[in-house]
Amino acid sequence: MTVRILPEAFRQIERLPTPIHRRVLEILDRLTRWPRVSGAKPLRGDLAGHYRMRTGDYRVEFYAMPDAVVIEKVGHRDGFYE
């Protein structure tokens, strides 16, 4: 599966502290095996159809298409869903 990163999410990834940056890249690598990925949680409400994976206090929000996983947002859990 292809992992696509939206431009804003790419900028968010680039601004992460180095240890978190590495962990987020590991999550992106795991998402290439979608849907056989553990730890992905479906979101509800306005974000229904989207998923999140976490690493420590950081979250990666994404949605799945037939041919790709699209990364929309990456950031600290404080205010992440606002």
OpenMM code with the backbone's topology and positions (N, CA, C; nanometers):
from openmm import Vec3, app, unit

residues = "MET THR VAL ARG ILE LEU PRO GLU ALA PHE ARG GLN ILE GLU ARG LEU PRO THR PRO ILE HIS ARG ARG VAL LEU GLU ILE LEU ASP ARG LEU THR ARG TRP PRO ARG VAL SER GLY ALA LYS PRO LEU ARG GLY ASP LEU ALA GLY HIS TYR ARG MET ARG THR GLY ASP TYR ARG VAL GLU PHE TYR ALA MET PRO ASP ALA VAL VAL ILE GLU LYS VAL GLY HIS ARG ASP GLY PHE TYR GLU".split()
positions = [
    Vec3(0.0860, -0.1182, 0.0000),
    Vec3(0.0000, 0.0000, 0.0000),
    Vec3(0.0901, 0.1238, 0.0000),
    Vec3(0.0513, 0.2216, -0.0752),
    Vec3(0.1237, 0.3480, -0.0825),
    Vec3(0.0817, 0.4377, 0.0337),
    Vec3(0.1770, 0.5078, 0.0922),
    Vec3(0.1476, 0.6057, 0.1966),
    Vec3(0.1719, 0.7442, 0.1370),
    Vec3(0.0662, 0.8249, 0.1345),
    Vec3(0.0767, 0.9626, 0.0856),
    Vec3(0.0679, 1.0570, 0.2047),
    Vec3(0.1480, 1.1600, 0.2010),
    Vec3(0.1502, 1.2579, 0.3099),
    Vec3(0.1073, 1.3921, 0.2536),
    Vec3(0.0012, 1.4485, 0.3091),
    Vec3(-0.0428, 1.5804, 0.2653),
    Vec3(0.0626, 1.6847, 0.3040),
    Vec3(0.0725, 1.7945, 0.2282),
    Vec3(0.1792, 1.8936, 0.2537),
    Vec3(0.1837, 1.9454, 0.3982),
    Vec3(0.0683, 1.9741, 0.4568),
    Vec3(0.0678, 2.0249, 0.5951),
    Vec3(0.1200, 1.9181, 0.6914),
    Vec3(0.0809, 1.7928, 0.6714),
    Vec3(0.1300, 1.6842, 0.7570),
    Vec3(0.2808, 1.6677, 0.7402),
    Vec3(0.3306, 1.6849, 0.6184),
    Vec3(0.4747, 1.6756, 0.5949),
    Vec3(0.5485, 1.7817, 0.6757),
    Vec3(0.4968, 1.9055, 0.6735),
    Vec3(0.5590, 2.0131, 0.7523),
    Vec3(0.5539, 1.9810, 0.9013),
    Vec3(0.4432, 1.9237, 0.9464),
    Vec3(0.4307, 1.8880, 1.0883),
    Vec3(0.5332, 1.7811, 1.1256),
    Vec3(0.5541, 1.6843, 1.0385),
    Vec3(0.6528, 1.5782, 1.0644),
    Vec3(0.7928, 1.6379, 1.0718),
    Vec3(0.8252, 1.7277, 0.9813),
    Vec3(0.9584, 1.7877, 0.9771),
    Vec3(0.9887, 1.8695, 1.1017),
    Vec3(0.8863, 1.9227, 1.1686),
    Vec3(0.9078, 2.0056, 1.2882),
    Vec3(0.9154, 1.9244, 1.4175),
    Vec3(0.8953, 1.7946, 1.4110),
    Vec3(0.8961, 1.7126, 1.5327),
    Vec3(1.0366, 1.6997, 1.5898),
    Vec3(1.0460, 1.6801, 1.7221),
    Vec3(1.1768, 1.6496, 1.7812),
    Vec3(1.2320, 1.5203, 1.7200),
    Vec3(1.3628, 1.5099, 1.7088),
    Vec3(1.4268, 1.3972, 1.6398),
    Vec3(1.3784, 1.2598, 1.6863),
    Vec3(1.3709, 1.2304, 1.8175),
    Vec3(1.3264, 1.0954, 1.8562),
    Vec3(1.1818, 1.0670, 1.8134),
    Vec3(1.0959, 1.1677, 1.8211),
    Vec3(0.9558, 1.1507, 1.7808),
    Vec3(0.9486, 1.1372, 1.6287),
    Vec3(1.0296, 1.2137, 1.5585),
    Vec3(1.0343, 1.2065, 1.4126),
    Vec3(1.0633, 1.0634, 1.3674),
    Vec3(1.1606, 0.9999, 1.4307),
    Vec3(1.1955, 0.8612, 1.3965),
    Vec3(1.0785, 0.7668, 1.4223),
    Vec3(1.0106, 0.7857, 1.5351),
    Vec3(0.8983, 0.6976, 1.5685),
    Vec3(0.7826, 0.7165, 1.4725),
    Vec3(0.7586, 0.8395, 1.4296),
    Vec3(0.6514, 0.8644, 1.3326),
    Vec3(0.6873, 0.7996, 1.1987),
    Vec3(0.8121, 0.8055, 1.1578),
    Vec3(0.8534, 0.7395, 1.0338),
    Vec3(0.8325, 0.5883, 1.0421),
    Vec3(0.8519, 0.5306, 1.1607),
    Vec3(0.8245, 0.3884, 1.1792),
    Vec3(0.6753, 0.3591, 1.1611),
    Vec3(0.5902, 0.4475, 1.2119),
    Vec3(0.4458, 0.4311, 1.1932),
    Vec3(0.4118, 0.4365, 1.0446),
    Vec3(0.4706, 0.5305, 0.9722),
    Vec3(0.4441, 0.5414, 0.8288),
    Vec3(0.4865, 0.4144, 0.7567),
    Vec3(0.5970, 0.3559, 0.7987),
    Vec3(0.6411, 0.2295, 0.7398),
    Vec3(0.5404, 0.1186, 0.7700),
    Vec3(0.4897, 0.1148, 0.8917),
    Vec3(0.3898, 0.0132, 0.9277),
    Vec3(0.2627, 0.0293, 0.8455),
    Vec3(0.2260, 0.1523, 0.8136),
    Vec3(0.1030, 0.1770, 0.7385),
    Vec3(0.1104, 0.1255, 0.5949),
    Vec3(0.2284, 0.0929, 0.5455),
    Vec3(0.2381, 0.0336, 0.4119),
    Vec3(0.1739, -0.1044, 0.4097),
    Vec3(0.1515, -0.1622, 0.5265),
    Vec3(0.0894, -0.2943, 0.5355),
    Vec3(-0.0600, -0.2852, 0.5706),
    Vec3(-0.1193, -0.1676, 0.5508),
    Vec3(-0.2619, -0.1489, 0.5795),
    Vec3(-0.3436, -0.2482, 0.4982),
    Vec3(-0.4443, -0.3145, 0.5518),
    Vec3(-0.5103, -0.2980, 0.6817),
    Vec3(-0.4578, -0.3919, 0.7897),
    Vec3(-0.3498, -0.4638, 0.7633),
    Vec3(-0.2955, -0.5552, 0.8635),
    Vec3(-0.2021, -0.4814, 0.9587),
    Vec3(-0.2516, -0.3743, 1.0182),
    Vec3(-0.1727, -0.2905, 1.1082),
    Vec3(-0.2385, -0.2915, 1.2451),
    Vec3(-0.1617, -0.3188, 1.3469),
    Vec3(-0.2168, -0.3137, 1.4824),
    Vec3(-0.1991, -0.1731, 1.5382),
    Vec3(-0.2890, -0.1352, 1.6263),
    Vec3(-0.2774, -0.0068, 1.6937),
    Vec3(-0.3521, 0.1074, 1.6280),
    Vec3(-0.4145, 0.0844, 1.5130),
    Vec3(-0.4913, 0.1906, 1.4480),
    Vec3(-0.6296, 0.1958, 1.5110),
    Vec3(-0.6694, 0.3136, 1.5518),
    Vec3(-0.7986, 0.3304, 1.6176),
    Vec3(-0.8909, 0.4118, 1.5269),
    Vec3(-1.0109, 0.3600, 1.4974),
    Vec3(-1.1047, 0.4397, 1.4174),
    Vec3(-1.1565, 0.5583, 1.4979),
    Vec3(-1.1692, 0.6709, 1.4319),
    Vec3(-1.2197, 0.7917, 1.4972),
    Vec3(-1.3708, 0.8012, 1.4770),
    Vec3(-1.4358, 0.8825, 1.5593),
    Vec3(-1.5810, 0.8937, 1.5555),
    Vec3(-1.6238, 1.0371, 1.5301),
    Vec3(-1.7528, 1.0560, 1.5215),
    Vec3(-1.8080, 1.1906, 1.5047),
    Vec3(-1.7723, 1.2487, 1.3696),
    Vec3(-1.7282, 1.3743, 1.3691),
    Vec3(-1.6919, 1.4421, 1.2443),
    Vec3(-1.5754, 1.3738, 1.1737),
    Vec3(-1.4975, 1.2964, 1.2473),
    Vec3(-1.3805, 1.2290, 1.1896),
    Vec3(-1.4074, 1.0824, 1.1561),
    Vec3(-1.5335, 1.0430, 1.1515),
    Vec3(-1.5678, 0.9045, 1.1161),
    Vec3(-1.5074, 0.8724, 0.9793),
    Vec3(-1.4526, 0.7531, 0.9658),
    Vec3(-1.3850, 0.7131, 0.8436),
    Vec3(-1.2357, 0.7405, 0.8462),
    Vec3(-1.1912, 0.8088, 0.9504),
    Vec3(-1.0492, 0.8371, 0.9687),
    Vec3(-0.9983, 0.7511, 1.0842),
    Vec3(-0.8670, 0.7394, 1.0925),
    Vec3(-0.8020, 0.6589, 1.1958),
    Vec3(-0.6906, 0.7400, 1.2583),
    Vec3(-0.6436, 0.6906, 1.3725),
    Vec3(-0.5256, 0.7502, 1.4334),
    Vec3(-0.4386, 0.6397, 1.4884),
    Vec3(-0.3102, 0.6659, 1.4858),
    Vec3(-0.2131, 0.5808, 1.5541),
    Vec3(-0.1350, 0.6727, 1.6454),
    Vec3(-0.0908, 0.6177, 1.7565),
    Vec3(-0.0186, 0.7012, 1.8511),
    Vec3(0.1195, 0.6447, 1.8781),
    Vec3(0.2082, 0.7348, 1.9144),
    Vec3(0.3397, 0.6982, 1.9625),
    Vec3(0.3691, 0.7947, 2.0766),
    Vec3(0.3626, 0.7448, 2.1975),
    Vec3(0.3782, 0.8311, 2.3139),
    Vec3(0.2659, 0.9325, 2.3180),
    Vec3(0.3006, 1.0606, 2.3273),
    Vec3(0.2012, 1.1676, 2.3325),
    Vec3(0.1699, 1.2247, 2.1946),
    Vec3(0.2187, 1.1631, 2.0899),
    Vec3(0.1982, 1.2137, 1.9544),
    Vec3(0.1019, 1.1241, 1.8776),
    Vec3(0.0293, 1.1853, 1.7835),
    Vec3(-0.0721, 1.1156, 1.7058),
    Vec3(-0.0484, 1.1356, 1.5571),
    Vec3(-0.0855, 1.0329, 1.4800),
    Vec3(-0.0847, 1.0398, 1.3340),
    Vec3(-0.2275, 1.0116, 1.2895),
    Vec3(-0.2904, 1.1094, 1.2231),
    Vec3(-0.4274, 1.0925, 1.1742),
    Vec3(-0.4222, 1.0619, 1.0251),
    Vec3(-0.5020, 0.9625, 0.9822),
    Vec3(-0.4994, 0.9228, 0.8420),
    Vec3(-0.6337, 0.8645, 0.8012),
    Vec3(-0.6508, 0.8478, 0.6716),
    Vec3(-0.7658, 0.7737, 0.6189),
    Vec3(-0.7154, 0.6828, 0.5081),
    Vec3(-0.7931, 0.5789, 0.4816),
    Vec3(-0.7531, 0.4794, 0.3827),
    Vec3(-0.8372, 0.4928, 0.2567),
    Vec3(-0.7707, 0.4849, 0.1442),
    Vec3(-0.8362, 0.4790, 0.0144),
    Vec3(-0.8060, 0.3409, -0.0432),
    Vec3(-0.8695, 0.3023, -0.1531),
    Vec3(-0.8424, 0.1686, -0.2072),
    Vec3(-0.6963, 0.1431, -0.2417),
    Vec3(-0.6241, 0.2473, -0.2843),
    Vec3(-0.4854, 0.2276, -0.3278),
    Vec3(-0.3811, 0.2971, -0.2422),
    Vec3(-0.4242, 0.3682, -0.1361),
    Vec3(-0.3270, 0.4441, -0.0565),
    Vec3(-0.3816, 0.4751, 0.0826),
    Vec3(-0.2880, 0.5016, 0.1727),
    Vec3(-0.3196, 0.5564, 0.3046),
    Vec3(-0.2731, 0.7010, 0.3007),
    Vec3(-0.3607, 0.7936, 0.3384),
    Vec3(-0.3300, 0.9361, 0.3291),
    Vec3(-0.3121, 0.9932, 0.4693),
    Vec3(-0.1934, 1.0456, 0.4972),
    Vec3(-0.1618, 1.1064, 0.6263),
    Vec3(-0.2085, 1.2511, 0.6215),
    Vec3(-0.2983, 1.2869, 0.7142),
    Vec3(-0.3549, 1.4216, 0.7161),
    Vec3(-0.2925, 1.5128, 0.8200),
    Vec3(-0.2583, 1.4562, 0.9352),
    Vec3(-0.2175, 1.5412, 1.0470),
    Vec3(-0.1246, 1.4622, 1.1382),
    Vec3(-0.0250, 1.5298, 1.1922),
    Vec3(0.0686, 1.4695, 1.2870),
    Vec3(0.0944, 1.5738, 1.3945),
    Vec3(0.0821, 1.5338, 1.5216),
    Vec3(0.1105, 1.6313, 1.6265),
    Vec3(0.0919, 1.5770, 1.7659),
    Vec3(0.1166, 1.6635, 1.8630),
    Vec3(0.1034, 1.6309, 2.0045),
    Vec3(-0.0444, 1.6155, 2.0386),
    Vec3(-0.0741, 1.5296, 2.1326),
    Vec3(-0.2139, 1.4997, 2.1664),
    Vec3(-0.2893, 1.6205, 2.2216),
    Vec3(-0.2194, 1.7153, 2.2819),
    Vec3(-0.2860, 1.8361, 2.3345),
    Vec3(-0.3438, 1.9146, 2.2176),
    Vec3(-0.4732, 1.9214, 2.2086),
    Vec3(-0.5396, 1.9966, 2.1048),
    Vec3(-0.5404, 1.9305, 1.9694),
    Vec3(-0.5007, 1.8040, 1.9610),
    Vec3(-0.4881, 1.7361, 1.8325),
    Vec3(-0.6227, 1.7243, 1.7606),
    Vec3(-0.7300, 1.6991, 1.8342),
    Vec3(-0.8585, 1.6736, 1.7718),
    Vec3(-0.9463, 1.7976, 1.7618),
    Vec3(-0.8933, 1.9130, 1.7927),
    Vec3(-0.9727, 2.0370, 1.7869),
    Vec3(-0.9765, 2.0930, 1.6468),
] * unit.nanometer
topology = app.Topology()
chain = topology.addChain("A")
for resn in residues:
    res = topology.addResidue(resn, chain)
    for name in ("N", "CA", "C"):
        topology.addAtom(name, app.Element.getBySymbol(name[0]), res)
